[in-house]
Amino acid sequence: MVMVGKDLSLSTAMNARTIGSGTDTVVLAHGFGTDQSVWDKIVPFLTQRCRVVLFDWAFAGSVEDPTLFDPVKYSTFDAFADDLISLLDEMNLKSVFFMGHSMSGMIGCVASTKRPELFTRLILVGASPRYINVEGYEGGFEIPDVEQLLSSMESNFHQWASNFASLGVGPGDPISVDKNVLEKVVIPCTIIQTTNDVAVPVSVGDYMMKMIKAKSTVEIIEAGHFPQLTAHVQFLEVLSGVLGFDL
């Protein structure tokens, strides 16, 4: 988990905050290359109906202490999942609706296999268990594509972030999730897939629905990798059905 100083709580280090009120708690987790501001368009609607928890992962530029992120330690989703579990425990949260965008969808899946009582439902937005194509599975990228992506990130990260913001792909395929992890997910899932996601083909949503052990559904939105930003009205319409409220 994130190593913080004795006078600094995990929730403080990860910029965690709770806003809104209601019976249900929705935890929003951003993806790679972004921070909690990626949810800004939908937060005002959610906070009128439920408690909303936002936070930043250790790699986010908004986290004040850059030493919190260790690229070796965070080369697997398990380290992120442990941070999520520790954060929920510190904030005394259980039975939450967890909404994870991109890589955070998979982090939520891993965390739910370790501590299922913390979650009521997983909402997986543009998530993918693996970004590289293999026989029988379309991940969206060939190995040379990923190598070029990593090279661009290494040579000029800020330029990469500008050019590839629409992708939001995690830092390589080594953190891909084994299919056996999906088979261990016993928490009901809503998989939100978009039609124009250059990082995650539509077929990935169907694959995940088949592999996840718990009851899951796939919702399709006409948008790119960030529907909460580019199609937030349609996104909220889907969420209203999942969370049981009217817009």
KOLLOVEX-712640 format. One record per residue (C-alpha): x, y, z; residue in one letter. Coordinates in pm, whole numbers, padded with zeros to 5 digits, always signed. Layout:
XYZA/...
! end
This chain:
+00000+00000+00000M/+00102+00366-00017V/+00368+00437+00245M/+00285+00764+00419V/+00441+00957+00704G/+00326+00899+01061K/+00136+01228+01063D/-00029+01178+00723L/-00328+00950+00673S/-00375+00748+00356L/-00690+00938+00269S/-00502+01268+00297T/-00211+01143+00087A/-00453+01026-00183M/-00660+01348-00174N/-00971+01154-00073A/-01288+01349-00005R/-01654+01269+00055T/-01929+01494-00076I/-02305+01468-00106G/-02547+01269+00104S/-02769+00969+00071G/-02805+00604+00165T/-02569+00471-00101D/-02200+00548-00135T/-02038+00566-00477V/-01659+00552-00497V/-01513+00702-00815L/-01169+00584-00929A/-00993+00749-01224H/-00767+00581-01478G/-00403+00619-01583F/-00282+00965-01680G/-00575+01149-01516T/-00698+01240-01168D/-01031+01274-00987Q/-01123+01580-01196S/-01216+01339-01477V/-01548+01293-01294W/-01630+01665-01264D/-01921+01664-01509K/-02117+01390-01331I/-02035+01461-00966V/-02295+01741-00925P/-02572+01501-01030F/-02451+01212-00815L/-02408+01419-00499T/-02776+01514-00505Q/-02866+01149-00461R/-02581+00969-00282C/-02253+01008-00101R/-01963+01033-00343V/-01603+00947-00259V/-01326+01074-00485L/-00952+01019-00460F/-00630+01020-00662D/-00405+00725-00724W/-00040+00765-00619A/+00073+00831-00979F/-00159+01130-01027A/+00004+01468-01079G/-00227+01614-00817S/-00067+01401-00542V/+00174+01630-00360E/+00437+01369-00269D/+00584+01215-00588P/+00775+00958-00384T/+00449+00778-00302L/+00452+00614-00645F/+00700+00329-00691D/+00682+00202-01052P/+00821-00138-00956V/+00577-00188-00672K/+00286-00072-00884Y/+00370-00296-01180S/+00072-00513-01088T/-00289-00433-01008F/-00255-00601-00668D/-00068-00304-00521A/-00339-00065-00638F/-00609-00299-00508A/-00440-00307-00167D/-00439+00075-00162D/-00809+00078-00244L/-00890-00171+00030I/-00683+00021+00285S/-00850+00347+00185L/-01201+00202+00224L/-01106+00055+00562D/-00960+00385+00682E/-01276+00568+00575M/-01491+00297+00735N/-01671+00221+00409L/-01845-00103+00316K/-02098-00218+00056S/-02005+00063-00181V/-02084+00109-00548F/-01738+00119-00701F/-01701+00294-01036M/-01363+00237-01196G/-01255+00397-01523H/-01008+00220-01751S/-00740+00046-01541M/-00937+00120-01222S/-01210-00114-01339G/-00965-00401-01316M/-00832-00273-00984I/-01185-00290-00849G/-01222-00647-00975C/-00902-00754-00800V/-00998-00577-00477A/-01342-00739-00480S/-01187-01087-00490T/-00987-01003-00178K/-01259-00824+00022R/-01600-00881-00139P/-01787-00737+00161E/-01659-00391+00071L/-01857-00382-00252F/-02223-00391-00355T/-02166-00347-00730R/-01876-00282-00963L/-01931-00034-01246I/-01654-00092-01498L/-01610+00195-01745V/-01391+00134-02050G/-01211-00139-01860A/-00997-00411-02014S/-00825-00717-01865P/-00561-00714-02138R/-00463-00463-02407Y/-00259-00693-02633I/-00424-00913-02895N/-00379-01287-02855V/-00538-01580-03033E/-00910-01577-02959G/-00901-01237-02787Y/-00902-00885-02932E/-00732-00655-02685G/-00688-00366-02927G/-00310-00355-02965F/-00030-00561-03115E/+00300-00584-02925I/+00476-00329-03155P/+00192-00083-03084D/+00252-00108-02710V/+00630-00082-02754E/+00582+00240-02953Q/+00341+00371-02692L/+00589+00307-02411L/+00869+00466-02613S/+00660+00780-02662S/+00582+00794-02291M/+00948+00757-02198E/+01080+01020-02440S/+00820+01290-02371N/+00544+01202-02128F/+00368+01538-02145H/+00352+01524-02524Q/+00229+01167-02505W/-00041+01263-02255A/-00159+01537-02490S/-00158+01322-02803N/-00295+01007-02648F/-00540+01142-02391A/-00818+00971-02582S/-00654+00634-02520L/-00600+00640-02143G/-00413+00310-02166V/-00225+00182-01862G/+00155+00160-01862P/+00195-00163-02057G/+00046-00508-02061D/+00236-00667-01768P/-00044-00544-01539I/-00307-00725-01742S/-00552-00931-01541V/-00552-01306-01570D/-00886-01447-01678K/-00894-01648-01355N/-00928-01321-01163V/-01243-01233-01355L/-01379-01579-01281E/-01335-01507-00909K/-01542-01187-00915V/-01862-01259-00721V/-01987-00899-00703I/-02252-00800-00962P/-02102-00588-01238C/-02221-00328-01485T/-01980-00303-01777I/-02004+00031-01959I/-01850+00001-02304Q/-01828+00268-02573T/-01855+00238-02950T/-01550+00448-03040N/-01294+00348-02780D/-00960+00315-02962V/-00809+00156-02651A/-01078-00102-02574V/-01273-00278-02851P/-01645-00337-02796V/-01580-00711-02792S/-01388-00675-02464V/-01709-00593-02279G/-01872-00915-02401D/-01559-01112-02308Y/-01563-00972-01955M/-01933-01044-01911M/-01873-01407-02007K/-01571-01447-01781M/-01700-01273-01467I/-01863-01525-01236K/-02120-01285-01091A/-02423-01158-01278K/-02313-00880-01510S/-02456-00668-01788T/-02304-00464-02070V/-02425-00111-02146E/-02317+00052-02473I/-02270+00429-02509I/-02183+00608-02832E/-01862+00779-02721A/-01487+00736-02689G/-01276+00623-02395H/-01404+00901-02163F/-01785+00888-02175P/-01807+01069-01840Q/-01656+01371-02018L/-01770+01349-02379T/-02115+01193-02335A/-02195+01263-01973H/-02572+01290-02024V/-02592+00944-02178Q/-02350+00821-01912F/-02575+00952-01636L/-02876+00789-01798E/-02703+00453-01767V/-02599+00526-01408L/-02953+00624-01312S/-03067+00276-01403G/-02781+00113-01216V/-02812+00327-00902L/-03192+00353-00912G/-03254+00726-00938F/-03419+00962-01187D/-03219+01231-01361L/
! end
